[in-house]
Amino acid sequence: MNASLRGIRLVAAHEFRMRLRTGRWKWLLGGFTLTMLAFTWILHAALDSSRGSYYNGVTIVRDHSSIGPQMFGVLMLFVLGLMLIISPALTSQSVNGDRERGTLATLQVTLLSPADIAIGKLLAGWSVGLVALGLSVPFVVWSLIEGGVGVLSALVTLAVVALLIGVICALAQALSALTSRSISSGMLSYVVTAALALGTVIVYFMALSLTAEQRTARVGADYLSEGTLHHPEDVWWLLAPNPFVVLADAAPALPPLRADNGAFVERSDDPLGSLRRTVRDATRPEDVVTCYNSGYTELDPPGSVPSCRDPFVEPPPVWPWGLGFDVLLGVGAVTVTIRRLRTPATRLGRGVRVA
Amino acid sequence: MIEDAELAEPPSHGDAGIVAENVTRSFGTVWAVRGMSLVVPYGRVTALVGPNGAGKTTLMLMLATLLSPTAGRLRIAGVDPAEDPVAVRRVTGWMPDTLGMYDQLRVREYLDFFADAHRLSKADRVRAVPSLLATVRLAEYAEAPVHVLSRGQKQRLALARALIHQPRVLLLDEPASGLDPRSRVELRDLLRRLAADGVAVLVSSHILSELAEMADRAVFVSAGQVVASRELSELAAIGAGHQVGWRIRARDPQALQTVLAERGLTGGTLTPAGLELPPMTEDEASDLLAAVVGAGVRVLAFGPVGSPLESAYLALTEEGR
C-alpha cells in the first residue's frame, strides 16, 4: 500500500500533537532559545570589540556593517551544530519506542500504510526541529541587521540547515526501526551523526595522508621545491557529505573586500566563505599556485599571471554532491523504515516484538 | 490420549469468519505455533484456551495481519492476509493484551484518530465515537486524558478502538484481565450482542472462568497445537470422567465434617464459600452427596470448583500428557 497524503497528514498531526502535549518540548525549545540568546549576545560583544581590525597587514576599507558576515557565519555554524545535537533525539525512538509502548501495532492494523506511518512520524519529528530552527531566526535577523549579508544568503543557509535536520531525523528513525531497544537507536543515531560531522573530517585527513608522494613541485609563486605533495583532488569527496561543509559551500558567497590600495583581499570576516574556499581548494591539485596579495589588482585580469590560481574564481561547488549524498542517505533511511514497518512480517529482528 | 484426527477440526466452512489450515509460525528455532487448524464461525464467540506460551498471542498476531505464517494458510472473511492484508484490516478488529494507549490524548480524540485511520467518513465518525463511548461506559470520560483512566477503563477503550470500524471479525487477546466484575458482565453481554449481529468473535485467555461466561465454543491449544475443539455444552461430558475439585457447604459444618471423616475425607480446605474437597469424578461426587444428605446433613451448596471449561481443560491437558 502506497503513501497517501491523507494518511501522512493524519499520522504527522497525531504525532505532533502528542509531542506538544508531553511538555518536554517546552524545556527543549526553551533551552535552545536561551542558548542561542547567550551565544549570540557573547558573539556580538566579541565581534563588536574587534571592529576596525586589519587584514593581512593591509587596512581594509570597512564600514559599520562588517561584523555582519562574521556574526552570521559563526551563528549559522553554531545553529547547525546545535541542530545536529537535537535532531537525532527527535526520531530515534519513534518506531521502537512505539513498539515498546504497544502503540505501533495498533496503527499497523488500521488502513494506514507503512509509508503513511514512516513519513508521518518523520514529518512530526522534523517539524519539531524546524520549530527550533525557527527560534533561531530572530538571532539570524540580528546578524542581518548588522549588515553585509543579504536576505537571500540567510534564506538559502536556513533552507540547507532545514534539509540537513530532515536527513538526520530520517537516519535516526531508520535506526529506531532497525533496533529493538530505543536506547540502542538513540546511541547509534548520535554515532551516525558524529560520523557525518566529525568522522568525514577524520577519514578525509587519513585518506589525504595516503595520497602523499615525494616530488619536485612548485610550492611558491616562482620557485621549485622538493617536497611532499598530497592529492586532495582524489579524496575531497570524503568531506562533501559533512553537514558543515554542505552548509558553508551552499551559502551564497559574499562580495570580495578591497584594501585601501585598491587590491582585492580574501575575506577573513566570513567563516562560511573561509570554509568554502578550503573545501573547494581541496578539489584542485595542491601544486597550483595562488597569487593573491602579490601585486595582483583588478587591472591584472585573472589569468594574466600564468599558473596562478585566481582567488576570485572558485572551483566548482562541492555542496551539490554533499547535499545530494545526504539527501539520498535520508531517502534510503525512509525506505528502510517503510520496509521494516511492512506487515504481515515474515521475519522479525532480534529481540523485536510485534505487540 | 485424544487422537489428532479426532481433535482436528476440518476447516471446510466457506462462510466462517476465520479459517486456519495447518498454520505454523517459528521465531528462529522456537516454534510458537505448530500446525494449528481451526474455524471461527460468524455469529459465535469462540474461546481460544491455553496456558501461557501455548501460541495464542502468536496466532492472534497472524490473524491481525501483523505476522505471516511460516507455513499453512489463513483466511479471514474469505481473504488470505498474506495476499491482501488491507482487505482483512477493513473487516477485522483486534484488541491486543498490551493495550497500546496514547496517554497524551483525550478519550474522544483517541477514538477519532483511529476512526480516521480506518478512513471512516466524518459523518460516520461523528456517529460512531459517542455511540461506542456509551457502549463501553466511557461517555463521561470523553474529554478526559487517557492517562487518567484506570486499567479496566483503558481495557474498555481498547475494545471501543477495535470496534470503531464495525468489524465482521473480532480478535480479543485477554480482554477481561483487569476488568471489574461489572465490566466483565458488560463485556460478556457486548460480545453476545456482537455475535448475535453475526460477528465472528475469537477471544483468547488463560483465565478460563472469564471465557466460560462469554463463549459458545472453545478451542484448546497447548504447545503451539490445537488439542481439542468443542461446543461449551459438550465440555461437561469431557470433564465428567475426570477428577476435579469439589466444594460443599452445609448448614451445620461440624455435622458435615463428621460425615466426611467417616468416609475418609479429612483435611479439606475450609473457605468462606464452603469446604473444598479433594479431586474426584462426577460419579464419586454424586455418591458422596447422597451419603451426606442420607446422614441428615442439610446441604446448602455442592458443585465442582471452577467452570466446566476449567474441568474440561484440565481433563484434556491431562490426557495430552
Chai-1 contact restraints between the chains, C-beta under 6 A:
chainA,res_idxA,chainB,res_idxB,connection_type,confidence,min_distance_angstrom,max_distance_angstrom,comment,restraint_id
A,M1,B,V86,contact,1.0,0.0,6.0,A-B,restraint_1
A,L10,B,D116,contact,1.0,0.0,6.0,A-B,restraint_2
A,H14,B,F113,contact,1.0,0.0,6.0,A-B,restraint_3
A,M18,B,Q104,contact,1.0,0.0,6.0,A-B,restraint_4
A,R21,B,Q104,contact,1.0,0.0,6.0,A-B,restraint_5
A,G102,B,T98,contact,1.0,0.0,6.0,A-B,restraint_6
A,G102,B,G100,contact,1.0,0.0,6.0,A-B,restraint_7
A,T103,B,G100,contact,1.0,0.0,6.0,A-B,restraint_8
A,A105,B,L66,contact,1.0,0.0,6.0,A-B,restraint_9
A,T106,B,G100,contact,1.0,0.0,6.0,A-B,restraint_10
A,V109,B,A64,contact,1.0,0.0,6.0,A-B,restraint_11
A,V109,B,R89,contact,1.0,0.0,6.0,A-B,restraint_12
A,V109,B,W94,contact,1.0,0.0,6.0,A-B,restraint_13
A,T110,B,A117,contact,1.0,0.0,6.0,A-B,restraint_14
A,T110,B,H118,contact,1.0,0.0,6.0,A-B,restraint_15
A,L111,B,R89,contact,1.0,0.0,6.0,A-B,restraint_16
A,L111,B,H118,contact,1.0,0.0,6.0,A-B,restraint_17
A,L111,B,R119,contact,1.0,0.0,6.0,A-B,restraint_18
A,L112,B,A117,contact,1.0,0.0,6.0,A-B,restraint_19
A,T343,B,T65,contact,1.0,0.0,6.0,A-B,restraint_20
A,T343,B,L66,contact,1.0,0.0,6.0,A-B,restraint_21
A,P344,B,T65,contact,1.0,0.0,6.0,A-B,restraint_22
A,P344,B,L67,contact,1.0,0.0,6.0,A-B,restraint_23
A,P344,B,S68,contact,1.0,0.0,6.0,A-B,restraint_24
A,P344,B,P81,contact,1.0,0.0,6.0,A-B,restraint_25
A,P344,B,P85,contact,1.0,0.0,6.0,A-B,restraint_26
A,A345,B,L67,contact,1.0,0.0,6.0,A-B,restraint_27
A,T346,B,S68,contact,1.0,0.0,6.0,A-B,restraint_28
A,V354,B,L61,contact,1.0,0.0,6.0,A-B,restraint_29
A,V354,B,L66,contact,1.0,0.0,6.0,A-B,restraint_30
A,V354,B,L67,contact,1.0,0.0,6.0,A-B,restraint_31
A,A355,B,P96,contact,1.0,0.0,6.0,A-B,restraint_32
A,A355,B,T98,contact,1.0,0.0,6.0,A-B,restraint_33
